[in-house]
Amino acid sequence: MVALNGSSRPGAAESITMLGPDFPFAYDEWLSSAHGLGEIPEAEFGTPVAVIGAGISGLVAAYELLRLGLRPVVYETGQMGGRMRSAAFDSHPDAVAELGAMRFPASALALRHYLDLVGLQTRPFPNPLTAASGSTVVALGGDRHYARRAGELPDIYQEVGMAWDKTLQEHAELFAMDDAIRRRDTAAIKAIWNPLVRALDDQSFYGFIANSPSFQSFKYREIFGQVGFGAGGWDTDFPNSMLEILRVVYTGAEDDHRLVIGGSQQLPLRLWSHAPDDAAHWPAGTSLESLHRGGPRGGAARIERTSRGITVHEHGGGSRAFPAAVFTPHKRTLVTNVRCDQALLPTSVWTAVERSHYMGSSKLFVLVDRPFWRERDPRTGRDVMSTTLTDRMPRGVYLFDEGPDRPGVMCLSYTWNDDSLKMAPLTPEERLDGVLDVLADIYPGVDIRSRVIAPPRTVTWETDPHFQGAFKANLPGHYRYQRRLFTHFMQQELTPRQRGFFLAGDDVSWTAGFAEGAVTTGLNAVWGVQRHLGGATMPLNPGPGDLFAELAPVDLPED
């Protein structure tokens, strides 16, 4: 829930991390080790490796390949950053709308490594019922509840929060898993998780809660779907696999979020220009930017295996062959946007690509003259406006305060799936009109429109031709497909014709939609390229592939 019943965690001394239960490899420890990520033979220094996609996964992979002494060649169809897209408002370049990734779990330690590396600062994200938000309004079924803390909401919200906690403890061993992840006890993690995979792969999120004795009341299920847990409502996830939800809960990814001051897109852009001080082979000052003389190559139009290697054909002409390539965009673009040699992937992996299910998402932002929501209504003594969760068109409203003398950014609507599709055919102005009509009912007398000082910024990810969705979310029964995608970096059993082409990106990870998954699968691909070119990790700092046999995701039978 949105911290409706306080923290449901037992409060162990160790911090929670995104040490995923499917493959509990400590990427943060691998990254921070003084022994480095490994090395390649000197004969391979300067070898070009294609990195397709300049989102955070692609740029992490390219940056680490550069450090190993290889020459990454980055291809990008659109703008750098992928779904780390921070869009400035007209005439106000310092104010940004986070159209994609905007909040990051404090437990995302691999992502934190790169934020620290390039000197970016974060602060708490104004999630509902947190100190950062100040106040929250929950508007459901025509009722409106104002609260600064969870305990100020009506009793039924506390009851729903307790029902969720009880369900997780009784049917998903929350406390035991929490303790195991905090202690980084991989054997305990696997002992808890593997049986849950077998038991819950065919179970939807809604089916899981509906079958719980604590959620026999439809009213409980309705409130839970609208208000959800952590950052807000989760009813649009109800059709998805319960395993997807448990991964988020177990790893602390549902709350305690941070935002990147100045915009999340700074991270990929700074990685692009950052020159590592310990790169093999390359002279001091070498960066991805300097190797590319400014910008990445154009988008990949076709990828095939030729006698020269993995050949990437660029939009607008031109082609180049590589001994290895990393593909990081949404994998569905391999069957829609990029003409790809079918022999590059095993048939079972192609099936997983085809069957992947992606969530849609829309956002609407406006810039206002100042953070007026901090002002007090003289009649009630309350904030004139608050972070808002509602069952109506906006669904979620988030408010970003950069100081009393600076413009304020308002995310007036954040929607998913069916709710996002309602937004898709509307112009930005039509979206704004519809949302403001609803907010006028929730906040009578608050005139948002008169304070708007720039045209709205909007996005609908499912209509973006380069993405066609916000992020992947497995449906019940999709575990086997996800395992095929995630484990593809382990290529020892593949035929020679299928080796050297590596999949990465958050949709390959077990936590799609989180930048941590994009980062860690990019690192898996780095390990794979390193091994493919004859390199190896250091014995005192084994990589994900070195520990794969010990940590591998459970392999469910196909028959």
KOLGUGU-329887 format. One line per 4 residues: number of its first residue (from 0); their letters; for each residue x, y, z of C-alpha. Coordinates in Angstrom, 3 decimals. Example, Ala and Ser with C-alpha at 12.3 -4.5 7.8 and 13.67 -1.06 7.14 Angstrom:
<drentis>
0	as	12.300/-4.500/7.800 | 13.670/-1.060/7.140
</drentis>
This chain:
<drentis>
0	mval	0.000/0.000/0.000 | 0.950/3.670/0.038 | 2.457/3.106/3.486 | -1.108/2.897/4.784
4	ngss	-0.057/0.693/7.653 | 3.477/1.923/8.050 | 6.367/-0.222/6.850 | 5.557/-3.910/6.565
8	rpga	9.236/-4.774/6.815 | 10.759/-6.222/9.981 | 13.415/-3.507/10.189 | 16.627/-5.515/9.979
12	aesi	19.841/-3.550/10.407 | 21.040/-4.255/6.864 | 19.488/-2.150/4.117 | 17.197/-3.669/1.521
16	tmlg	18.618/-3.848/-2.008 | 17.359/-4.812/-5.450 | 19.068/-8.186/-5.071 | 16.533/-9.903/-7.273
20	pdfp	15.294/-13.299/-6.095 | 15.494/-14.917/-9.556 | 19.223/-14.248/-9.948 | 20.606/-12.797/-6.703
24	fayd	23.946/-11.608/-8.032 | 25.356/-8.577/-6.194 | 26.052/-6.242/-9.112 | 26.904/-3.360/-6.778
28	ewls	29.709/-5.401/-5.204 | 31.022/-6.417/-8.635 | 31.077/-2.775/-9.710 | 32.733/-1.435/-6.565
32	sahg	35.474/-4.059/-6.295 | 39.048/-2.788/-6.576 | 39.736/-5.772/-8.859 | 37.580/-4.318/-11.649
36	lgei	35.231/-6.105/-14.030 | 37.964/-8.104/-15.727 | 40.183/-7.847/-18.770 | 40.471/-8.870/-22.398
40	peae	43.563/-10.075/-24.347 | 45.754/-7.224/-25.553 | 45.260/-8.476/-29.103 | 41.604/-7.451/-28.781
44	fgtp	42.309/-3.896/-27.638 | 40.481/-1.436/-29.862 | 38.162/-4.109/-31.273 | 34.862/-2.485/-32.306
48	vavi	31.675/-3.749/-30.643 | 28.230/-2.544/-31.747 | 25.960/-1.193/-29.024 | 22.470/-0.636/-30.410
52	gagi	20.448/1.822/-28.361 | 21.695/4.811/-26.350 | 19.422/4.414/-23.336 | 20.873/3.782/-19.908
56	sglv	21.424/0.065/-20.595 | 23.282/0.718/-23.836 | 25.411/3.510/-22.412 | 26.349/1.522/-19.298
60	aaye	27.366/-1.359/-21.551 | 29.298/0.958/-23.891 | 31.025/2.728/-20.993 | 32.203/-0.536/-19.437
64	llrl	33.310/-1.951/-22.796 | 35.366/1.214/-23.250 | 36.968/0.645/-19.842 | 37.914/-2.879/-20.908
68	glrp	39.809/-1.454/-23.893 | 37.247/-2.178/-26.595 | 35.811/0.367/-29.017 | 32.028/0.588/-28.597
72	vvye	30.141/1.912/-31.622 | 26.776/3.231/-30.449 | 23.703/3.355/-32.693 | 20.622/5.399/-31.799
76	tgqm	17.449/6.084/-33.781 | 16.020/8.813/-31.559 | 17.447/10.924/-28.776 | 20.021/9.720/-26.295
80	ggrm	18.680/8.523/-22.975 | 15.851/6.245/-24.097 | 13.103/6.390/-21.480 | 15.281/8.597/-19.330
84	rsaa	13.732/11.546/-21.123 | 13.757/14.906/-19.364 | 11.900/17.433/-21.523 | 12.393/21.149/-20.879
88	fdsh	9.519/23.604/-21.101 | 9.490/26.381/-23.674 | 11.555/29.380/-22.503 | 12.333/27.592/-19.204
92	pdav	15.257/25.207/-19.854 | 15.906/24.665/-16.137 | 12.438/23.183/-15.538 | 11.946/19.646/-16.818
96	aelg	9.145/17.171/-17.236 | 10.264/13.599/-16.582 | 8.394/11.924/-19.424 | 9.952/8.551/-18.688
100	amrf	11.905/7.413/-15.646 | 11.304/9.858/-12.811 | 11.655/7.978/-9.520 | 14.280/5.464/-8.502
104	pasa	14.290/3.108/-5.503 | 16.936/3.825/-2.904 | 17.591/0.074/-3.085 | 18.839/0.397/-6.705
108	lalr	22.535/0.269/-5.824 | 23.944/-0.506/-9.282 | 22.155/2.564/-10.623 | 23.460/4.521/-7.628
112	hyld	27.003/3.536/-8.613 | 26.659/5.402/-11.910 | 24.833/8.372/-10.416 | 27.716/8.804/-7.991
116	lvgl	30.269/8.225/-10.742 | 29.067/11.228/-12.748 | 28.320/13.411/-9.726 | 24.523/13.554/-9.838
120	qtrp	22.526/14.371/-6.720 | 19.129/13.006/-5.709 | 16.400/13.902/-3.234 | 13.236/12.173/-2.002
124	fpnp	10.484/11.816/-4.580 | 7.103/13.296/-3.531 | 5.210/10.016/-3.394 | 1.794/9.969/-1.708
128	ltaa	1.768/10.182/2.098 | 5.481/10.962/2.358 | 7.174/13.931/3.966 | 8.397/15.000/0.523
132	sgst	4.832/15.377/-0.743 | 3.636/17.363/2.280 | 0.027/16.298/1.929 | -2.045/13.841/-0.072
136	vval	-5.638/13.762/-1.260 | -7.274/10.415/-2.010 | -10.395/10.973/-4.132 | -12.308/7.750/-4.733
140	ggdr	-15.954/7.135/-5.520 | -16.856/10.781/-5.031 | -15.294/10.943/-1.555 | -12.258/13.110/-0.832
144	hyar	-9.816/12.462/2.010 | -6.972/14.809/2.962 | -3.998/13.450/4.924 | -0.408/14.266/5.770
148	rage	0.247/10.812/7.198 | -1.292/7.413/6.489 | -2.882/7.263/9.915 | -5.080/10.262/9.091
152	lpdi	-6.977/8.357/6.385 | -10.252/6.600/7.294 | -10.046/3.260/9.089 | -10.910/1.241/5.990
156	yqev	-7.623/2.304/4.390 | -5.722/1.042/7.420 | -7.651/-2.224/7.190 | -6.760/-2.635/3.517
160	gmaw	-3.115/-1.948/4.321 | -3.127/-4.594/7.027 | -4.848/-7.036/4.665 | -2.036/-6.599/2.125
164	dktl	0.660/-7.048/4.753 | -1.035/-10.162/6.089 | -1.470/-11.646/2.619 | 2.203/-11.126/1.791
168	qeha	3.335/-12.672/5.034 | 1.008/-15.681/4.921 | 1.279/-16.498/1.218 | 4.632/-15.044/0.082
172	elfa	6.942/-15.274/3.143 | 7.639/-11.540/3.099 | 9.573/-11.309/6.352 | 11.771/-14.311/5.587
176	mdda	12.603/-13.001/2.112 | 13.211/-9.500/3.425 | 15.703/-10.846/5.952 | 17.454/-13.027/3.360
180	irrr	17.859/-10.155/0.898 | 19.139/-7.812/3.590 | 21.743/-10.398/4.623 | 22.499/-11.233/0.969
184	dtaa	21.975/-14.887/1.805 | 21.599/-16.238/-1.712 | 20.898/-19.803/-0.601 | 18.017/-18.621/1.594
188	ikai	16.695/-16.368/-1.181 | 16.597/-19.243/-3.642 | 15.084/-21.630/-1.090 | 12.151/-19.234/-0.619
192	wnpl	11.767/-18.009/-4.191 | 12.090/-21.132/-6.324 | 9.012/-22.858/-4.812 | 7.047/-19.607/-5.188
196	vral	7.901/-19.504/-8.891 | 6.522/-23.008/-9.319 | 3.400/-22.169/-7.314 | 2.618/-18.700/-8.681
200	ddqs	3.775/-18.570/-12.304 | 0.187/-19.144/-13.474 | -1.350/-16.768/-10.916 | -2.381/-13.207/-11.756
204	fygf	-1.976/-10.348/-9.299 | -5.752/-10.047/-8.987 | -6.193/-13.782/-8.556 | -3.611/-13.779/-5.785
208	ians	-5.371/-11.152/-3.691 | -8.876/-12.395/-4.539 | -7.950/-15.839/-3.226 | -6.633/-14.406/0.037
212	psfq	-8.997/-14.653/3.026 | -7.953/-11.088/3.900 | -9.351/-9.730/0.612 | -12.749/-11.423/0.435
216	sfky	-14.369/-7.974/0.485 | -14.691/-6.489/-2.994 | -14.492/-3.039/-1.398 | -11.042/-3.924/-0.055
220	reif	-9.920/-5.089/-3.485 | -11.314/-1.954/-5.125 | -9.553/0.403/-2.700 | -6.361/-1.602/-2.995
224	gqvg	-6.489/-1.364/-6.785 | -7.045/2.388/-6.749 | -4.585/3.334/-4.000 | -2.239/0.370/-4.244
228	fgag	1.012/0.211/-2.354 | 4.257/2.148/-2.431 | 3.890/4.817/-5.098 | 0.182/4.559/-5.858
232	gwdt	-2.563/2.523/-7.509 | -1.771/-0.830/-9.075 | -5.066/-2.002/-10.527 | -3.696/-1.712/-14.056
236	dfpn	-1.243/-4.456/-13.004 | -4.041/-6.780/-11.876 | -3.830/-8.962/-15.047 | -0.051/-9.395/-14.724
240	smle	1.808/-12.265/-13.120 | 1.964/-12.155/-9.321 | 5.669/-12.927/-9.602 | 6.153/-9.474/-11.160
244	ilrv	4.598/-7.843/-8.094 | 6.547/-9.896/-5.575 | 9.851/-8.924/-7.188 | 8.987/-5.268/-6.695
248	vytg	7.877/-5.752/-3.095 | 10.775/-7.957/-2.034 | 13.459/-5.620/-3.330 | 12.103/-2.394/-1.844
252	aedd	11.341/-1.033/-5.303 | 7.789/0.014/-4.415 | 8.648/2.924/-2.130 | 11.488/5.074/-0.745
256	hrlv	11.997/6.637/-4.144 | 14.479/9.330/-5.181 | 14.449/11.801/-8.051 | 17.510/13.054/-9.909
260	iggs	17.957/16.770/-9.362 | 17.951/18.472/-12.751 | 16.456/15.485/-14.601 | 17.215/11.793/-15.038
264	qqlp	18.410/12.208/-18.640 | 21.564/13.761/-17.253 | 22.793/10.285/-16.289 | 23.048/8.803/-19.799
268	lrlw	24.296/12.127/-21.190 | 27.032/12.371/-18.573 | 28.068/8.756/-19.083 | 28.418/9.598/-22.769
272	shap	30.891/12.390/-22.031 | 32.585/10.931/-18.939 | 36.192/9.813/-19.453 | 37.079/6.922/-17.124
276	ddaa	40.418/7.299/-15.375 | 41.198/3.571/-15.468 | 40.413/2.536/-19.047 | 42.676/-0.095/-20.574
280	hwpa	44.349/0.744/-23.898 | 42.821/4.184/-24.417 | 44.700/7.420/-23.631 | 43.564/9.610/-20.742
284	gtsl	40.529/11.686/-21.585 | 38.956/9.139/-23.923 | 35.169/9.044/-23.643 | 32.339/7.576/-25.665
288	eslh	31.752/11.059/-27.022 | 35.340/11.472/-28.182 | 35.357/8.049/-29.860 | 32.226/9.031/-31.793
292	rggp	33.348/12.592/-32.535 | 30.251/13.981/-30.878 | 27.148/11.901/-31.498 | 26.184/8.246/-31.945
296	rgga	25.636/6.601/-35.299 | 22.106/6.575/-36.718 | 19.589/3.866/-35.987 | 20.035/0.236/-36.949
300	arie	17.789/-0.690/-39.877 | 18.955/-4.272/-40.336 | 21.149/-6.714/-38.418 | 22.454/-9.896/-39.964
304	rtsr	25.201/-12.485/-39.656 | 27.633/-12.311/-42.581 | 31.019/-13.804/-43.304 | 32.529/-10.677/-41.737
308	gitv	30.629/-11.018/-38.450 | 27.465/-9.376/-37.092 | 26.701/-6.698/-39.666 | 24.692/-3.640/-38.710
312	hehg	23.073/-1.684/-41.523 | 22.383/1.919/-40.627 | 19.334/3.970/-41.569 | 20.340/6.138/-44.502
316	ggsr	22.915/3.683/-45.787 | 26.224/2.329/-44.648 | 27.044/-0.902/-42.849 | 29.731/-2.272/-40.574
320	afpa	30.592/-5.743/-39.316 | 31.434/-6.498/-35.688 | 32.636/-9.579/-33.808 | 30.009/-8.829/-31.133
324	avft	26.917/-6.662/-30.712 | 24.660/-5.649/-27.815 | 20.991/-4.897/-28.538 | 19.296/-2.776/-25.843
328	phkr	16.028/-1.260/-27.241 | 12.657/-2.875/-26.549 | 12.936/-6.388/-27.939 | 9.605/-6.077/-29.733
332	tlvt	11.361/-3.690/-32.153 | 13.303/-6.711/-33.434 | 10.069/-7.856/-35.086 | 8.685/-4.442/-36.049
336	nvrc	11.398/-1.817/-36.589 | 14.618/-3.711/-37.271 | 14.970/-6.323/-39.968 | 16.866/-8.978/-38.088
340	dqal	18.488/-12.199/-39.274 | 16.444/-14.966/-37.640 | 19.592/-17.038/-37.198 | 20.968/-14.527/-34.671
344	lpts	18.719/-15.891/-31.928 | 17.533/-19.392/-31.054 | 13.932/-20.121/-32.013 | 12.948/-20.362/-28.335
348	vwta	14.258/-16.840/-27.724 | 12.391/-15.504/-30.747 | 9.220/-17.004/-29.275 | 9.919/-15.172/-26.012
352	vers	10.410/-11.919/-27.910 | 7.123/-12.375/-29.785 | 5.161/-13.237/-26.634 | 6.438/-10.321/-24.545
356	hymg	3.706/-8.152/-23.015 | 4.302/-4.417/-22.585 | 2.464/-1.903/-20.417 | 1.334/1.397/-21.901
360	sskl	1.727/4.688/-20.068 | 0.855/8.363/-20.553 | 1.919/11.494/-18.681 | 0.833/15.114/-18.771
364	fvlv	2.980/17.920/-17.310 | 2.495/21.657/-17.006 | 4.718/24.461/-15.736 | 3.143/26.999/-13.364
368	drpf	4.376/30.348/-12.077 | 5.182/29.070/-8.589 | 4.460/26.079/-6.305 | 1.130/27.541/-5.217
372	wrer	0.046/24.209/-3.711 | 2.182/25.015/-0.668 | -0.131/27.898/0.175 | -2.752/27.374/2.898
376	dprt	-6.473/27.648/2.397 | -7.519/30.224/5.058 | -10.856/28.452/5.552 | -9.465/24.963/6.231
380	grdv	-5.819/25.504/7.136 | -4.914/22.825/4.591 | -2.647/22.979/1.531 | -4.684/24.333/-1.348
384	mstt	-3.642/21.335/-3.450 | -1.888/18.032/-2.765 | -0.363/14.955/-4.307 | -3.490/13.203/-5.557
388	ltdr	-4.641/9.639/-6.121 | -8.007/9.263/-7.798 | -10.128/6.758/-9.704 | -10.875/9.410/-12.309
392	mprg	-9.060/10.515/-15.470 | -5.826/11.910/-13.950 | -5.252/8.830/-11.727 | -2.065/10.290/-10.197
396	vylf	-1.013/13.930/-9.671 | 2.529/14.728/-8.499 | 3.874/18.150/-7.572 | 7.501/19.274/-7.862
400	degp	8.653/22.257/-5.848 | 11.976/23.859/-6.793 | 11.585/26.729/-4.329 | 9.082/29.536/-3.652
404	drpg	10.644/31.911/-6.175 | 10.910/29.401/-9.023 | 8.280/27.917/-11.337 | 6.661/24.666/-10.210
408	vmcl	6.243/21.524/-12.285 | 2.965/19.617/-12.039 | 2.503/16.082/-13.317 | -1.251/16.436/-13.724
412	sytw	-1.837/12.892/-14.930 | 0.062/9.609/-14.804 | -1.845/6.683/-16.292 | -1.262/3.079/-17.372
416	ndds	-2.664/0.571/-19.855 | -6.412/1.118/-20.476 | -6.273/4.506/-18.767 | -3.347/5.448/-20.988
420	lkma	-5.233/4.395/-24.109 | -7.963/6.869/-23.179 | -5.321/9.594/-23.461 | -3.661/8.352/-26.641
424	pltp	-6.020/9.927/-29.241 | -6.168/13.306/-27.472 | -4.019/16.328/-28.277 | -1.994/17.816/-25.395
428	eerl	-4.570/20.598/-25.078 | -7.472/18.131/-24.995 | -5.712/16.104/-22.327 | -5.153/19.240/-20.282
432	dgvl	-8.792/20.321/-20.599 | -10.104/16.936/-19.487 | -7.752/16.651/-16.521 | -8.435/20.214/-15.347
436	dvla	-12.180/19.561/-15.434 | -11.733/16.625/-13.049 | -9.329/18.483/-10.760 | -11.795/21.379/-10.553
440	diyp	-14.251/18.940/-8.960 | -11.645/17.644/-6.512 | -10.274/21.119/-5.702 | -13.142/23.634/-6.045
444	gvdi	-11.902/27.160/-6.440 | -8.313/26.217/-7.384 | -7.574/27.781/-10.773 | -4.635/25.840/-12.182
448	rsrv	-5.015/27.060/-15.757 | -4.389/30.728/-14.898 | -1.018/29.781/-13.438 | 0.254/27.782/-16.448
452	iapp	3.171/29.603/-18.116 | 4.222/27.151/-20.854 | 2.558/24.677/-23.236 | 1.970/21.227/-21.710
456	rtvt	4.426/18.375/-22.232 | 2.927/14.950/-22.848 | 3.928/11.430/-23.799 | 2.162/8.177/-24.608
460	wetd	4.805/5.510/-24.802 | 2.736/2.904/-26.639 | 2.351/5.278/-29.597 | 6.061/6.114/-29.778
464	phfq	7.388/4.140/-32.781 | 10.769/3.556/-31.129 | 9.269/2.063/-27.941 | 5.654/0.937/-28.541
468	gafk	5.132/0.656/-24.799 | 6.416/1.911/-21.467 | 7.897/-1.323/-20.156 | 7.449/-5.054/-20.167
472	anlp	5.220/-6.818/-17.625 | 4.861/-10.580/-17.770 | 1.438/-12.159/-17.864 | 0.700/-15.376/-15.956
476	ghyr	2.620/-18.252/-17.503 | 5.350/-16.054/-18.967 | 8.141/-16.986/-16.550 | 9.744/-19.380/-19.021
480	yqrr	9.837/-16.657/-21.700 | 11.489/-14.207/-19.314 | 14.079/-16.788/-18.319 | 15.023/-17.380/-21.968
484	lfth	15.593/-13.643/-22.485 | 17.482/-13.040/-19.256 | 19.796/-16.053/-19.595 | 20.642/-15.376/-23.245
488	fmqq	23.966/-13.790/-22.213 | 25.115/-17.302/-21.240 | 25.984/-18.491/-24.746 | 28.192/-21.533/-24.185
492	eltp	25.449/-23.897/-25.369 | 24.573/-21.896/-28.492 | 25.837/-22.738/-31.959 | 28.727/-20.554/-33.170
496	rqrg	26.376/-18.796/-35.593 | 24.214/-17.647/-32.677 | 26.994/-16.370/-30.424 | 28.153/-12.795/-30.058
500	ffla	24.741/-11.103/-30.275 | 23.646/-10.099/-26.759 | 20.281/-8.856/-25.487 | 20.133/-6.236/-22.741
504	gddv	17.686/-3.643/-21.427 | 15.109/-3.488/-18.694 | 12.714/-5.755/-20.620 | 15.323/-8.514/-20.476
508	swta	15.617/-8.080/-16.713 | 13.363/-9.533/-14.040 | 12.360/-6.000/-12.983 | 11.216/-4.370/-16.201
512	gfae	10.370/-0.703/-15.848 | 13.188/-0.083/-13.385 | 16.486/1.473/-14.470 | 18.280/-0.964/-12.169
516	gavt	17.230/-3.803/-14.456 | 18.467/-1.908/-17.510 | 21.830/-1.323/-15.839 | 22.318/-4.894/-14.632
520	tgln	21.401/-6.558/-17.935 | 23.795/-4.162/-19.656 | 26.459/-5.488/-17.285 | 25.469/-9.071/-18.129
524	avwg	26.094/-8.240/-21.774 | 29.501/-6.756/-20.907 | 30.428/-10.025/-19.205 | 29.211/-11.930/-22.269
528	vqrh	31.172/-9.796/-24.756 | 34.271/-10.061/-22.604 | 34.031/-13.856/-22.530 | 33.174/-14.018/-26.262
532	lgga	36.392/-12.146/-27.093 | 38.576/-14.351/-24.921 | 38.641/-12.226/-21.788 | 37.801/-13.085/-18.202
536	tmpl	36.940/-11.579/-14.861 | 39.339/-11.504/-11.948 | 39.259/-14.587/-9.663 | 38.603/-12.380/-6.616
540	npgp	35.743/-10.563/-8.356 | 33.663/-13.080/-10.314 | 31.003/-11.731/-12.643 | 27.384/-12.765/-13.226
544	gdlf	28.279/-15.499/-15.680 | 30.957/-16.936/-13.402 | 28.369/-17.510/-10.671 | 25.541/-18.445/-12.999
548	aela	25.438/-22.151/-12.128 | 25.086/-21.280/-8.448 | 22.537/-18.490/-8.837 | 20.668/-19.425/-12.015
552	pvdl	16.921/-18.770/-12.210 | 14.899/-21.914/-11.572 | 14.262/-23.794/-14.808 | 10.604/-24.813/-15.041
556	ped	9.809/-27.878/-17.150 | 8.554/-27.256/-20.688 | 6.513/-30.464/-21.004
</drentis>
